[in-house]
Amino acid sequence: MPLSDLLILLATGAGAGFLGALLGVGGGIIIVPAAVLLLGLPIHHAIATSLLAVIATSSAAVPKNIVTGLANIRLGVSLEIGTVLGALAGSLIAGMLEVSTLELVFGTAMAVLALPMAVRVDETRAHITSDGSAHPLDGRYIDGATGTEVSYHVRRLPVALSVSSIAGLLSGLLGVGGGIIKVPLMTLACGVPMKAAAATSNFMIGVTALASAMVFYSRGQVEPVPTAALVLGVFFGSRLGAKVLGVTHTRTLRRIFAVVMIIVGIQMVLQSQGMRLT
Amino acid sequence: MSERRVLALVMRTGVLVSFVLLAIGLAFSAGSPAPDLLTPGSPMDVVRGMGEGDAASWIHAGLLVLMLTPFSRVVVLLLYFGKSRDFPFLGVSIGVLLLLVGTVVARLF
């Protein structure tokens, strides 16, 4: 592989890892279109590569968030049953779809999922408590941006479990982490503060992606060199993203990212029909 | 050591080992034709290939360690919930582990 391609892969992985860790989305929504549109990988191979990169994002970003308490371990474990079941179903369905159909599904899903990404998900929707956490699922952490302790109560777990299965399904089908659904879900429905939701999503997506990645790996759809280069880039980017997550405001970044998702989604839909924007 | 620190240590170790193996594999691949798609094989084949300086085998090993990292995280939490007699979360962790192991058995054997 030429050095220039290798550098593109490393940079793409670093960018995907950074945004994935910062926004709790895993980075697959960057890696799959980049692998298909820039590198010309078949979409099934791009999804396999992306799932392994999502595992890397999660594994590299999570340790810091586990130690600081930002990742809610019990909430993450509770939702994992739904996401893993959904991921297995999604990866099996993906294997039955033609390339053009899968590109069409991916492009449409990206454009639609840009909406929850752009929606204003902020701390005012979190169910902040003042009396500390009492329920096993409740969480507590020190907000790095303000230096104050935040305690919150988790609500509507059954709703979260149901929707998490859909997030898992999308993960297995499209090679994304599913955080793009899980983060707004945990914030809007469960009352989890945005930063804790992103950190908890990062905690979960590694196991969710693992379930699907094993299916793609067993089918022999992993391209070694592009995957290795992307994963190495992801390691760097996601560690940086996890550091920035505790001390930054992500609203503007989310909106810019939503616009990019819509454009890339349209590009993927066009590609599925044999057309290109550029 | 708290369960959070043990978890963080397990994941950091997995990331570090995977990183080193993938970097070596990528270095071996420089200037040589792109290796074929990875096909699941026995770990001994992977180790043998690593000994022969085969880039795909080093990358294969790195990706296997990468996949083992979240799997190890599930096992560590399961042990912690069992030790602390936290039965609801122990049950959930066992469920997740069975799904993952079931997938490996169903797809690879």
Interface residues (C-beta under 8 A of the other chain):
Chain A: M1 L3 L6 H45 L52 I55 A56 S58 S59 A60 V62 P63 K64 I66 V67 G69 I73 R74 V77 S78 E80 I81 V84 L85 L88 P136 G206 V207 A209 L210 A211 A213 M214 V215 Y217 S218 G220 Q221 V222 E223 P224 V225 T227 A228 A229 V231 L232 F235
Chain B: R4 R5 L7 A8 L9 M11 R12 G14 V15 S18 F19 L22 A23 G25 L26 S29 A30 A34 P35 L37 L38 T39 P40 A55 A56 I59 H60 G62 L63 L66 M67 T69 P70 F71 R73 V74 L77 D86 P88 F89 V92 S93 G95 V96 L99 L100 T103 V104 R107 L108
